[in-house]
């Protein structure tokens, strides 16, 4: 029989069977799914990210069979050791897994999973929300109106940029990048240029898209949208030299990973008018912003919320929980990282 009690904002559960630790509060759908299997679930009571030392201490004391972790948790050699032999899986509540030390994962033969697919539509929508907002100067118009500066219609007030007929450069043609391109071509009549490790003839035929190297894409695009994973080869993929290749009228949108863009170089480019604007949902040193970025009127910033809808975050919780269930029942989780 399970015993559940709340104390100091924390959920405590005891059970003779499997124990699961969730490093931060997530939507209840995932927690309920784990409980429905008879697992004992403990959720961190901390209002924020656990430090590495806090996580290690908790794992050593808890003797957990599985850990549901977040992108903000750095899972490395020390953490895997702290998990012990009884810990069978670290289920990452994210599509990306740059917070996981993959070499350490392989050394420990640890099962690690992610949550792909369920957030594709939501992140693509957010990407377009940012693109439209920066092009049509929505944030500037909102602030201007709320400050009482609006005195009536004026022909030159806050002139923005149309998306129709412009060229969108998609950097990374994965699930999200492909869907952003779909919305752009089919919904907004945009031309598509894309950069990826290999060309996609079917995609090109469907959307009239052009495969290009990064330099050609940057020089020819009116909007550049980033959709590559964070790897050693993609860190600072967009820096000063690349920003200088872009049109002065161009916009940069990043809903992928912050370190892909050299944020200091971006601040300089925005200040000097090297490009017209940028819209970011991710940042190089999250949650800190590079000095000067927040003061720029030609930058729109959202706090890593591209997947933040009730529907999607609940689906992510359910998928992470299902990965844990599959692992603990001796099956291969559907989203195992290799």
N, C-alpha and C positions, 0 to 999 in steps of 0.2 A: 504494500500500500504506500502511496506517495503522501508526503507531508509537505504542505506549502505554507509559507508565512511571509509577510512583508515586514521589513524592518529597515529604518533609515533609508528608505527609497530603493531598497534592493530586494529582489526576488530570490528567496532561498528555497531550494527543493532538495529533498533527499529521496533516494530510491535505491532499491537493491540492485537495479539494473544499470543501464548506461547513464553516464553523466556528461552533460554538454555545458560548455562555457561560451557565452555570447559576450563579446568584448564591449558592446555598446547597445543601447536600446535600439531595436529595429521594429518595423510593423509587426503586429501581433500574429498575422497569418502564419509567419514562419515559426514563431514560438509555439503556437497552438498545434501546428503540424507535428513538431517534435514531441510535444506532450501527449498527443494522441497515440503515439507509438509506445508510451509508457516510460519515456526518458525523463530523467531529472534535469531540469534546465535552470541554470544560474545566469543572471544577466548583471553585468557590471553596474554598480550603483553610481559610478562617477559620472558627473555631468561634463563629459569631455573625453578626450583621448587618454587612454592609459599610457603612462610612460613605459619604456621598455622594462625597467626594473619592477614596476608594479605588475606588469603582465607576467614576467618571469616568476615573481613571488606567488602570484595567484595560481599559476599552472603547477608549480611545485607543491603547493598546499592542497590543491583541489583534486589531483589525480583524475583528470578528465579523460573521457574516451574520445571526445571530439571538441574542436574549437571553431566557432563561427566568428571570423575576424573581419575587419574592415580595411579599406584601402589605407587608412590612416595608421594602421598597425604595421610596424616593421617586423616582418617575420624572418628571422635569420637563424644562424647556427645555434646561438644561445637559447633562443626561444624553442627551437625544435628539441634541444636537449632538455629544457625545463618541462616540456610536454611529456617526456618519458615514453617508455615502451608501450604503455597502455593507450596512448593517444594515437588514433588511427587516421585522423583527417583534420586538416585545416581548410575550412570552407570559406573562401573569400567572398564577401558581399560586394562584388564589383565585377565588371568585365575585365578591366585591366588588372595585371598582377605584378606591376613593377615594385610593389612593396614586399614581394617574396624573393628570398635568396634561392634561386633555382638550383644552384650547385649544391647548397646545403640540403635542399629538399631531396635531391637525388642521392646524396650521401646517406641520408637517413631513410631512404626508400619511403618517404612520407607521401601520402596522397594529399594533393592540394587541388581544389576546384575553384571555378569562377562562375559568373552568372551571365553568360553571353545571350544575345538574341532578344531577351525580354525588354531591353531598354532602347532598342534601335529606333523605333518610331518616335519615342519621346525625345531622345537626344537630337534627332534630325529636326523635329519641330522646334526645339529650343535654339538650334543653330539658325534656323530661319527667322525665329523671333529676334535674335540678335542682329542678323543681317538686315532685316527690315527696320529695326529700331535705329541702327547706326546710320543707314542710308537715308531714312526719313527724319532723322534728328528728333526721335520721339522723346528721349530723356531730356534733351535741351528744351524742347517745347513744353514738356511737363513742368520743369523747373521754372521756366520763363512765365508761364501762366500762373502757377501757384504763388510766384513772387509778386504778382500784381502788375507785371510789366505789360501785359496785353491790353492795348488801347483800341484795338480794332484791326480789321483785315488790312494787310499791306502787301503789295505785289512782290517785294523783295525780302519778306520776313522768313528767316530760317529755311532758306532754299536747300533742298536735299538732292538725292539722286534716285532715278528710276532703276529698278532691277530689269525691267523688260528690255530685251535686246542686248543686254550686257553679257560679258563673258565671266563665268564662274570657273575658277581654277580649284579643283578638288585635289588636295594632297593626301593620298591614301584612299584606295578604292575598296575598302572593306564594306561591311554591312551598312554602317552609318554613312560613310562617304557616298556609297552608291545611292542610298535613299535621298540624301541631300541633293544629289545630282538629278534624281528623278523629279523631286519637287521643283527644282530650278527649271528644268527643261519643259516638263509637262504643265506645270502650274504658272510659271512666270515668263515663259518664252525666252529663257536665257540660253546662251551658247555654252557648251561644256568643254573644258580642257581638263585633262587629268594626268597626274603623276603617280606611278606605282611601280613596284619592281618588275612587273611584266604587263604587256598590253592585254586588253580584253576585247576581242573582236566582236563578240555578241553585244557587249555594252555599247561599243562604238556604233554598231548598226542600230540599236534601239534608240539611242539618244543623239545620234549625229555627233558624238563626242570625238575629240582629238587627243591622242596619246602624245605626251610631250615630256622632255626632261624638265627638271625643276627650274632651270634658268629661263627656258622658253615660256613655261607656265607663268612664272612671276612677271615676266616682261609683258605678257599678253593679256593678263586677267584684270578685270575690274574689281572682282571680289576673289579673295583667296581664303579657302576654308580648310582647316587642318584636321585630319582624321587618321593620323598614324599613331602606333603605340610608342611609348617611351622606351627606347633602346639606346645603347651607347652610340649607335650610328644616327639616331634621330635627335639626340640632345643638341640644342642650339642649331637645329636644322634651318631655322629662320633667325638669322642674326643681322648685323649691320650690313654686310655685303649683299645679302639677299633682299633686305628692305630697300636698299638703294637701287635694286633692279626693278622694283615695282613702279607702276605709274603714280604720279603725284595725286591722281584722283582715285586711287585704289583703296580698298578696305581690307583689313585682315581680321578673320574670325577664327577663334580657337576654342573648341569644346573638347579637345583631346587630353593633352597633358601639358601643364605649364612649362616645364623645362625644355620643351621643343622649341620655344621662342626665347631668345635672349631678351629678357624684359628690360634691361637697361638700354639696350640698343633700340628697343621699341619706343621707350619713353623719349629718347633723343629724336627718333624719326617722327614721332607725333608732334613734338615741340617745334621741330624745324620745318614741318610740312613736307617731309619726304614722302609720306603717304597721307591720305586724307583722314583716315580714322581706323579704329580697331575696336572689336567687341570680344571680350574674354570671359569665359566661365571658369578658367583654370589659371593658376599662377605659378611662377617659377619657384617661389619659396613659401608656399601655402602654410598658414593663412596670411603671412606677411606680404605686403605689396612693396614693390620697388619704389623708393621715394620719388614723388612727383607723379606717379601714375594716377592716383585718385584725384588729383587736381585738374586733370586734362578734360576739357569739355568735349574733345573729339575721341573719347574712349568711353565705352559702356562696359561695366563690370558687374557680373553676377557671381554669387558665392558658391561655385561648384554645385549648381542646382540643375544642370541640364537634364538629369534623370529624375528630378524631384516632382513627380506627380504621385498621387495616392495609389493609382493603379500600378504604376511601374515599380515603385519602391516595395509594394506588397508582393508583386511577382518576383522581385529579386530575393525577398526574404523567403518566399516559398521555394524557390529554386535552390537556394543555399541549404535550406533545411532538407530538401529532397536528396541533395548530394550527400549530406551526412547520413541520412537513413540508408541509402544504398550502400555506403561504405561500411556502416556498422552491421548491416545484414549480410555482409560478405559478397556483395556485388560491386561491379565497377561503376562508379558514379558517371552520369552522362556527360559531365563537364570537367573531367579530369585533365589537369595540366601535365604535359609530359616534357 
